[in-house]
Amino acid sequence: MQLRQLVNELAPIRVEGSLDREVTGIAYDSRRVTPGMVFVAIAGQKTDGHGFTSTAVDRGATAIICEKNGFVSQRVTRIKVADAREALAWAAAAYYQHPSRNLRVIGVTGTNGKTTVAFMVKQILEAAGVRSGLIGTVRYEIGERVVPAQRTTPEALEIQQMMSQMLRADCQACVMEVSSHALEQKRVCGVEFDVGIFTNLTQDHLDYHGTMESYFAAKKKLFDAMARGTKKAGAVINLDDAFGARLSNETCIEGRLTYGLDQAANIRATQIRLGKDAQRLQRAGRRGRGPAAQSRPAPDSDRAGFGAARVRPA
């Protein structure tokens, strides 16, 4: 890919140097830079990538994407942006040719139940003949390959890389746990979701978000982005949760389906029976009563996940 093509996906403040350079990859860790790569300097909580631009140049970087002034080199092209994290996400999507556009992408967010719902959705899709990849807390699944997870939602570069690998492994869908940290840090910018599932919101991660209002605002970013996206997206929301009810009222997504025990939900669970190894329930909703459903917990032993049954393959 030519650097010019990659930069066209960004909104640079200033470009210094030639754009007629071949790009062989992207890195945000200077130790991973090899000749021809673009290095994205990210200011983290503990380490500032701007302090490693010289190392990246010495290792053969062809361009530097950065937020700060002060770095000058005739050996590379300098691309200044307002937000390096967002630039990384869009650059990665461009480099890997926007793989999410060719996948059915289901994002699961919420405090509890993400892993259970993600595993259940993947199993539903696979049972319907839709080969699916998985990005989540427990592991990443890319075709037949299983990789231990380093974090719930990886960095933007790894997300796009894995989705590209899923396409090469003949996957048609990707189920992804989307954490509030990932949303706040713009790791899923450039990912085009087909369905967003909201499980619940309880007091957690307040050391990072500060308040429940900020925590909710981070989760809502998934649905706000879907409403602006190019796909005809759908939202599946737990109406029993107070923040879920609020999200249902505030989201602009037209394809909205609510679930829960509340009588106002589109789809309700009744006659719930919890067993040691499985749970059974009766489905009720606007179209009347449905057959009993049975589900088994995912590896994280979280029992939440009624919303997963509402995701149907197209």
FIDO-677718 format. One record per residue (C-alpha): residue number from 0; residue in one letter; x, y, z. Coordinates in Angstrom, 1 decimal, decimal comma, padded with zeros to 4 digits, m for minus. Each point is the difference from the previous one (the first is absolute). Layout:
N
+------+-------+--------+--------+--------+
! voba ! torgu !     xx !     yy !     zz !
+------+-------+--------+--------+--------+
!  NUM !     a !      X !      Y !      Z !
...
+------+-------+--------+--------+--------+
***
This chain:
314
+------+-------+--------+--------+--------+
! voba ! torgu !     xx !     yy !     zz !
+------+-------+--------+--------+--------+
!    0 !     m !  000,0 !  000,0 !  000,0 !
!    1 !     q !  001,2 !  003,5 ! m000,8 !
!    2 !     l !  000,2 !  002,4 !  003,0 !
!    3 !     r ! m002,2 !  002,4 ! m002,0 !
!    4 !     q ! m002,9 ! m002,5 !  000,1 !
!    5 !     l !  000,4 ! m000,4 !  003,8 !
!    6 !     v !  000,1 !  003,7 !  000,7 !
!    7 !     n ! m003,1 !  000,6 ! m002,1 !
!    8 !     e ! m001,9 ! m001,9 !  002,7 !
!    9 !     l !  001,2 !  002,4 !  002,7 !
!   10 !     a ! m000,5 !  003,7 !  000,7 !
!   11 !     p !  003,6 !  001,2 !  000,4 !
!   12 !     i !  000,7 !  003,4 !  001,4 !
!   13 !     r !  003,3 !  000,2 ! m001,9 !
!   14 !     v !  002,1 ! m002,3 ! m002,2 !
!   15 !     e !  003,7 !  000,5 ! m000,4 !
!   16 !     g !  001,7 ! m002,2 ! m002,6 !
!   17 !     s ! m000,9 ! m002,2 ! m002,9 !
!   18 !     l ! m003,1 ! m002,0 ! m000,1 !
!   19 !     d !  001,3 ! m002,1 ! m002,9 !
!   20 !     r !  001,4 ! m002,7 !  002,3 !
!   21 !     e ! m000,8 ! m003,7 !  000,2 !
!   22 !     v ! m001,5 ! m001,1 !  003,4 !
!   23 !     t !  000,9 ! m003,5 !  001,1 !
!   24 !     g ! m001,9 !  000,1 !  003,3 !
!   25 !     i ! m001,0 !  002,1 !  003,1 !
!   26 !     a !  001,4 ! m000,1 !  003,5 !
!   27 !     y ! m000,7 !  001,9 !  003,2 !
!   28 !     d !  002,9 ! m001,7 !  001,9 !
!   29 !     s !  003,3 !  001,2 ! m001,3 !
!   30 !     r !  001,6 ! m003,4 !  000,8 !
!   31 !     r ! m002,3 ! m001,6 ! m002,7 !
!   32 !     v !  000,9 !  002,5 ! m002,7 !
!   33 !     t !  001,7 ! m001,6 ! m003,1 !
!   34 !     p !  001,0 !  001,8 ! m003,2 !
!   35 !     g ! m002,9 !  001,7 ! m001,9 !
!   36 !     m ! m002,4 !  000,1 !  003,0 !
!   37 !     v ! m002,0 !  003,0 !  001,2 !
!   38 !     f !  000,6 !  000,7 !  003,7 !
!   39 !     v ! m002,9 !  001,5 !  002,0 !
!   40 !     a !  001,2 !  001,9 !  003,1 !
!   41 !     i ! m002,6 ! m000,3 !  002,7 !
!   42 !     a !  000,1 !  001,8 !  003,3 !
!   43 !     g ! m001,0 ! m002,7 !  002,5 !
!   44 !     q ! m000,6 !  000,2 !  003,8 !
!   45 !     k !  003,5 ! m001,3 !  000,8 !
!   46 !     t !  002,0 !  000,4 ! m003,2 !
!   47 !     d ! m000,1 !  002,6 ! m002,8 !
!   48 !     g !  000,8 ! m001,4 ! m003,4 !
!   49 !     h !  001,3 !  003,4 ! m001,1 !
!   50 !     g !  003,1 ! m000,8 !  001,9 !
!   51 !     f !  000,7 ! m003,0 ! m002,2 !
!   52 !     t ! m000,3 !  001,6 ! m003,4 !
!   53 !     s !  003,8 !  000,1 ! m000,5 !
!   54 !     t !  000,1 ! m003,7 !  000,7 !
!   55 !     a ! m002,7 ! m000,7 ! m002,5 !
!   56 !     v !  001,9 !  002,0 ! m002,7 !
!   57 !     d !  003,2 ! m001,9 !  000,8 !
!   58 !     r ! m001,9 ! m003,2 ! m000,5 !
!   59 !     g ! m001,1 !  001,0 ! m003,5 !
!   60 !     a ! m003,4 !  001,8 !  000,5 !
!   61 !     t ! m001,2 !  001,7 ! m003,2 !
!   62 !     a ! m002,4 !  002,4 !  001,8 !
!   63 !     i ! m000,9 !  001,2 !  003,5 !
!   64 !     i ! m003,6 !  000,8 !  001,0 !
!   65 !     c !  000,1 !  002,2 !  003,1 !
!   66 !     e ! m001,8 !  002,7 !  002,0 !
!   67 !     k !  002,9 !  002,1 !  001,2 !
!   68 !     n !  002,6 !  002,3 ! m001,6 !
!   69 !     g !  003,7 ! m000,2 !  000,5 !
!   70 !     f !  000,9 ! m003,0 ! m002,1 !
!   71 !     v !  001,7 !  000,8 ! m003,3 !
!   72 !     s !  001,8 ! m002,5 ! m002,4 !
!   73 !     q !  000,6 !  000,0 ! m003,7 !
!   74 !     r ! m000,1 ! m003,8 !  000,0 !
!   75 !     v ! m003,7 ! m000,3 !  000,7 !
!   76 !     t ! m003,3 !  001,7 ! m000,7 !
!   77 !     r ! m001,6 !  001,6 !  003,0 !
!   78 !     i ! m003,8 !  000,0 !  000,3 !
!   79 !     k ! m001,4 !  002,1 !  002,8 !
!   80 !     v ! m003,5 ! m000,8 !  001,2 !
!   81 !     a ! m002,3 !  001,2 !  002,7 !
!   82 !     d ! m000,5 ! m003,5 !  001,5 !
!   83 !     a !  002,6 ! m002,7 ! m000,6 !
!   84 !     r ! m002,2 ! m002,8 !  001,5 !
!   85 !     e ! m002,8 !  000,8 ! m002,5 !
!   86 !     a !  002,6 !  000,3 ! m002,8 !
!   87 !     l !  001,3 ! m003,4 !  000,9 !
!   88 !     a ! m003,4 ! m001,5 ! m000,3 !
!   89 !     w ! m000,8 !  001,5 ! m003,4 !
!   90 !     a !  003,4 ! m000,7 ! m001,3 !
!   91 !     a ! m000,2 ! m003,7 !  001,0 !
!   92 !     a ! m003,5 ! m000,3 ! m001,6 !
!   93 !     a !  001,4 !  001,5 ! m003,2 !
!   94 !     y !  003,1 ! m002,1 !  000,0 !
!   95 !     y ! m002,0 ! m003,2 !  000,4 !
!   96 !     q ! m002,6 !  001,2 ! m002,5 !
!   97 !     h ! m002,9 !  000,4 !  002,4 !
!   98 !     p ! m000,7 ! m003,7 !  000,8 !
!   99 !     s ! m003,0 !  000,8 !  002,1 !
!  100 !     r ! m001,9 !  001,1 ! m003,1 !
!  101 !     n !  000,1 ! m003,6 ! m001,2 !
!  102 !     l ! m000,9 ! m001,6 !  003,3 !
!  103 !     r ! m003,2 ! m000,1 !  002,1 !
!  104 !     v !  001,4 !  001,7 !  003,2 !
!  105 !     i ! m001,9 ! m000,4 !  003,3 !
!  106 !     g !  001,3 !  002,1 !  002,8 !
!  107 !     v ! m000,9 ! m000,9 !  003,6 !
!  108 !     t !  000,4 !  002,6 !  002,8 !
!  109 !     g ! m001,0 !  000,4 !  003,6 !
!  110 !     t !  001,5 ! m000,6 !  003,4 !
!  111 !     n ! m001,0 ! m003,6 !  000,5 !
!  112 !     g ! m000,9 ! m002,8 ! m002,4 !
!  113 !     k !  002,1 !  001,0 ! m003,0 !
!  114 !     t !  002,0 ! m003,2 ! m000,2 !
!  115 !     t ! m003,1 ! m002,2 !  000,4 !
!  116 !     v ! m002,0 !  001,9 ! m002,6 !
!  117 !     a !  003,0 !  000,0 ! m002,5 !
!  118 !     f !  000,4 ! m003,8 !  000,3 !
!  119 !     m ! m003,7 ! m000,6 ! m000,4 !
!  120 !     v ! m000,3 !  002,3 ! m003,0 !
!  121 !     k !  003,0 ! m001,8 ! m001,7 !
!  122 !     q ! m001,6 ! m003,4 !  000,7 !
!  123 !     i ! m003,4 !  001,2 ! m001,4 !
!  124 !     l !  001,7 !  001,2 ! m003,2 !
!  125 !     e !  002,1 ! m003,1 ! m000,4 !
!  126 !     a ! m003,1 ! m002,2 !  000,5 !
!  127 !     a ! m001,6 !  002,0 ! m002,8 !
!  128 !     g !  003,0 ! m000,7 ! m002,3 !
!  129 !     v !  001,6 !  003,4 !  000,4 !
!  130 !     r !  003,7 ! m000,5 !  000,6 !
!  131 !     s !  001,0 !  002,6 !  002,7 !
!  132 !     g !  003,0 !  001,4 !  001,7 !
!  133 !     l !  000,1 !  001,2 !  003,6 !
!  134 !     i !  001,8 !  002,8 !  001,8 !
!  135 !     g ! m000,5 ! m000,1 !  003,7 !
!  136 !     t !  001,2 ! m000,2 !  003,6 !
!  137 !     v !  000,8 ! m003,7 !  000,1 !
!  138 !     r !  001,5 ! m000,5 ! m003,5 !
!  139 !     y !  000,1 !  001,0 ! m003,6 !
!  140 !     e ! m001,3 ! m002,4 ! m002,6 !
!  141 !     i !  001,1 !  000,4 ! m003,6 !
!  142 !     g ! m001,3 ! m002,9 ! m002,1 !
!  143 !     e !  001,5 ! m003,1 !  001,6 !
!  144 !     r !  002,6 !  001,9 !  001,8 !
!  145 !     v ! m000,5 !  000,9 !  003,7 !
!  146 !     v !  002,2 !  002,7 !  001,6 !
!  147 !     p !  000,0 !  000,8 !  003,7 !
!  148 !     a ! m001,3 !  003,5 !  000,6 !
!  149 !     q !  002,2 !  002,7 !  001,3 !
!  150 !     r ! m002,9 !  002,4 !  000,7 !
!  151 !     t ! m003,7 !  000,1 ! m000,6 !
!  152 !     t !  000,2 !  002,3 ! m003,0 !
!  153 !     p !  003,4 !  000,2 ! m001,6 !
!  154 !     e !  001,6 !  003,1 ! m001,4 !
!  155 !     a ! m001,4 !  001,3 ! m003,4 !
!  156 !     l !  002,9 ! m001,4 ! m002,0 !
!  157 !     e ! m000,5 ! m003,5 !  001,3 !
!  158 !     i ! m003,8 !  000,2 ! m000,5 !
!  159 !     q !  000,4 !  000,8 ! m003,7 !
!  160 !     q !  002,7 ! m002,6 ! m000,4 !
!  161 !     m ! m002,1 ! m002,7 !  001,6 !
!  162 !     m ! m003,1 !  000,9 ! m002,1 !
!  163 !     s !  002,2 ! m000,2 ! m003,1 !
!  164 !     q !  001,2 ! m003,4 !  001,1 !
!  165 !     m ! m003,6 ! m001,1 !  000,6 !
!  166 !     l ! m000,9 !  000,8 ! m003,6 !
!  167 !     r !  002,9 ! m002,0 ! m001,2 !
!  168 !     a ! m001,2 ! m002,9 !  002,2 !
!  169 !     d ! m003,4 !  000,3 ! m001,8 !
!  170 !     c ! m001,8 !  001,5 !  003,0 !
!  171 !     q ! m003,2 !  001,8 ! m000,8 !
!  172 !     a ! m000,6 !  001,6 !  003,4 !
!  173 !     c !  002,0 !  001,3 !  003,0 !
!  174 !     v ! m001,4 !  000,1 !  003,5 !
!  175 !     m !  001,9 !  002,5 !  002,2 !
!  176 !     e ! m000,1 !  001,1 !  003,6 !
!  177 !     v !  000,3 !  003,7 !  000,1 !
!  178 !     s !  001,3 !  001,5 !  003,2 !
!  179 !     s ! m000,6 !  003,5 !  001,3 !
!  180 !     h !  003,8 !  000,6 !  000,0 !
!  181 !     a !  000,1 ! m001,0 ! m003,7 !
!  182 !     l ! m002,8 !  002,4 ! m000,9 !
!  183 !     e !  001,5 !  002,8 !  002,0 !
!  184 !     q !  003,4 ! m000,6 ! m001,6 !
!  185 !     k ! m001,5 ! m000,3 ! m003,5 !
!  186 !     r !  001,3 ! m003,5 ! m000,7 !
!  187 !     v ! m003,2 ! m000,9 ! m001,9 !
!  188 !     c !  000,0 !  003,1 ! m002,2 !
!  189 !     g ! m000,1 ! m001,3 ! m003,6 !
!  190 !     v ! m001,9 ! m003,1 !  001,0 !
!  191 !     e ! m003,4 ! m000,2 ! m001,7 !
!  192 !     f ! m002,4 ! m001,8 !  002,3 !
!  193 !     d ! m003,2 ! m001,8 ! m001,1 !
!  194 !     v ! m001,4 ! m000,6 !  003,5 !
!  195 !     g !  000,7 !  001,5 !  003,4 !
!  196 !     i ! m001,1 ! m001,8 !  003,1 !
!  197 !     f ! m000,2 !  001,8 !  003,4 !
!  198 !     t ! m000,2 ! m002,3 !  003,0 !
!  199 !     n !  000,1 !  002,3 !  003,1 !
!  200 !     l !  001,9 !  002,6 !  001,8 !
!  201 !     t !  001,1 ! m000,3 !  003,6 !
!  202 !     q !  002,6 !  001,7 !  002,2 !
!  203 !     d !  003,4 ! m001,0 ! m001,4 !
!  204 !     h !  003,0 !  001,6 ! m001,7 !
!  205 !     l ! m000,8 !  003,3 !  001,8 !
!  206 !     d !  003,7 !  000,3 !  000,7 !
!  207 !     y !  000,3 !  000,7 ! m003,7 !
!  208 !     h ! m003,3 !  001,7 ! m000,9 !
!  209 !     g ! m000,6 !  001,9 !  003,3 !
!  210 !     t ! m003,8 !  000,0 !  000,0 !
!  211 !     m ! m002,8 ! m002,3 ! m001,2 !
!  212 !     e ! m001,0 !  002,7 ! m002,4 !
!  213 !     s !  003,4 !  000,0 ! m001,7 !
!  214 !     y ! m000,1 ! m003,8 !  000,0 !
!  215 !     f ! m003,4 !  000,0 ! m001,7 !
!  216 !     a !  001,2 !  002,6 ! m002,5 !
!  217 !     a !  002,9 ! m002,3 ! m000,9 !
!  218 !     k ! m002,3 ! m003,0 ! m000,6 !
!  219 !     k ! m002,4 !  002,2 ! m002,0 !
!  220 !     k !  002,8 !  000,9 ! m002,5 !
!  221 !     l ! m000,4 ! m003,5 ! m001,6 !
!  222 !     f ! m003,7 !  000,7 ! m000,8 !
!  223 !     d !  000,6 !  003,6 ! m001,1 !
!  224 !     a !  002,7 ! m001,1 ! m002,4 !
!  225 !     m ! m002,4 ! m002,7 ! m001,4 !
!  226 !     a ! m002,7 !  002,5 ! m000,6 !
!  227 !     r !  002,4 !  002,1 ! m002,1 !
!  228 !     g !  001,5 ! m003,0 ! m001,8 !
!  229 !     t ! m000,6 ! m001,3 ! m003,5 !
!  230 !     k ! m001,6 ! m003,3 !  001,0 !
!  231 !     k ! m003,7 ! m000,4 !  000,9 !
!  232 !     a !  000,8 ! m000,8 !  003,6 !
!  233 !     g ! m002,1 ! m001,5 !  002,7 !
!  234 !     a !  000,1 !  000,4 !  003,8 !
!  235 !     v ! m000,9 ! m002,7 !  002,6 !
!  236 !     i ! m000,5 !  001,6 !  003,4 !
!  237 !     n ! m000,7 ! m001,3 !  003,5 !
!  238 !     l ! m003,1 !  002,0 !  001,1 !
!  239 !     d !  000,2 ! m001,3 !  003,6 !
!  240 !     d !  003,1 !  002,1 !  000,5 !
!  241 !     a ! m000,6 !  003,7 !  000,8 !
!  242 !     f !  002,8 !  001,0 ! m002,3 !
!  243 !     g ! m001,3 ! m002,4 ! m002,7 !
!  244 !     a ! m003,4 !  001,7 !  000,2 !
!  245 !     r !  001,7 !  003,3 ! m000,4 !
!  246 !     l !  002,1 ! m001,2 ! m002,9 !
!  247 !     s ! m003,1 ! m001,3 ! m001,7 !
!  248 !     n ! m001,6 !  003,4 !  000,2 !
!  249 !     e !  003,1 !  002,0 ! m001,0 !
!  250 !     t !  001,4 ! m002,1 ! m002,9 !
!  251 !     c ! m000,8 !  001,0 ! m003,6 !
!  252 !     i !  000,3 ! m003,5 ! m001,3 !
!  253 !     e ! m003,3 ! m000,9 ! m001,6 !
!  254 !     g !  000,4 ! m003,8 !  000,2 !
!  255 !     r ! m000,3 ! m000,2 !  003,7 !
!  256 !     l ! m001,1 ! m003,1 !  002,0 !
!  257 !     t ! m000,4 ! m000,1 !  003,8 !
!  258 !     y !  000,1 ! m003,1 !  002,2 !
!  259 !     g ! m000,4 ! m000,8 !  003,6 !
!  260 !     l ! m002,6 ! m000,9 !  002,6 !
!  261 !     d ! m001,7 !  003,3 ! m000,1 !
!  262 !     q ! m003,4 !  000,0 ! m001,7 !
!  263 !     a !  001,0 !  002,9 ! m002,2 !
!  264 !     a !  002,8 ! m002,0 ! m001,7 !
!  265 !     n ! m000,5 ! m001,2 ! m003,5 !
!  266 !     i !  001,2 ! m003,5 !  001,0 !
!  267 !     r ! m000,5 ! m001,3 !  003,5 !
!  268 !     a !  001,3 ! m003,0 !  001,9 !
!  269 !     t ! m002,6 ! m001,9 !  002,0 !
!  270 !     q ! m000,1 ! m003,3 !  002,0 !
!  271 !     i !  003,8 !  000,2 !  000,6 !
!  272 !     r !  001,5 ! m003,1 !  001,5 !
!  273 !     l !  003,7 !  000,2 !  001,1 !
!  274 !     g !  001,8 ! m003,3 !  000,1 !
!  275 !     k !  003,5 ! m001,0 !  001,0 !
!  276 !     d !  001,2 ! m000,3 ! m003,6 !
!  277 !     a ! m002,6 !  001,9 ! m002,0 !
!  278 !     q ! m003,0 !  002,3 !  000,1 !
!  279 !     r ! m003,3 ! m000,4 ! m001,6 !
!  280 !     l ! m002,6 !  002,7 ! m000,8 !
!  281 !     q ! m003,1 !  000,8 ! m002,0 !
!  282 !     r !  000,1 !  002,8 ! m002,5 !
!  283 !     a ! m002,9 !  002,4 ! m000,2 !
!  284 !     g ! m000,4 !  003,2 ! m002,0 !
!  285 !     r ! m002,1 !  001,9 ! m002,5 !
!  286 !     r ! m000,4 ! m003,1 ! m002,2 !
!  287 !     g ! m001,2 ! m002,1 !  002,9 !
!  288 !     r !  001,8 ! m002,8 !  001,8 !
!  289 !     g !  002,9 ! m001,9 ! m001,4 !
!  290 !     p !  001,5 ! m003,4 !  000,7 !
!  291 !     a !  002,1 ! m000,6 !  003,1 !
!  292 !     a !  003,6 !  000,9 ! m000,4 !
!  293 !     q !  003,0 ! m001,5 !  001,7 !
!  294 !     s !  003,5 !  001,4 !  000,4 !
!  295 !     r !  003,2 ! m000,9 !  001,7 !
!  296 !     p !  002,4 !  002,5 !  001,5 !
!  297 !     a !  003,1 !  001,0 ! m001,8 !
!  298 !     p !  003,5 ! m000,7 !  001,5 !
!  299 !     d ! m000,3 !  003,1 !  002,2 !
!  300 !     s ! m003,0 ! m001,6 !  001,8 !
!  301 !     d ! m002,0 !  003,2 ! m000,4 !
!  302 !     r ! m003,7 ! m000,9 ! m000,2 !
!  303 !     a ! m001,2 !  003,2 ! m001,8 !
!  304 !     g ! m000,7 ! m000,4 ! m003,7 !
!  305 !     f ! m003,7 !  000,0 ! m000,9 !
!  306 !     g !  000,7 !  002,8 ! m002,5 !
!  307 !     a !  002,3 ! m002,4 ! m002,1 !
!  308 !     a ! m003,0 ! m001,9 ! m001,1 !
!  309 !     r ! m001,4 !  003,0 ! m001,8 !
!  310 !     v !  002,9 !  000,2 ! m002,5 !
!  311 !     r ! m001,0 ! m001,8 ! m003,1 !
!  312 !     p !  002,1 ! m000,6 ! m003,1 !
!  313 !     a ! m001,1 !  001,9 ! m003,0 !
+------+-------+--------+--------+--------+
***
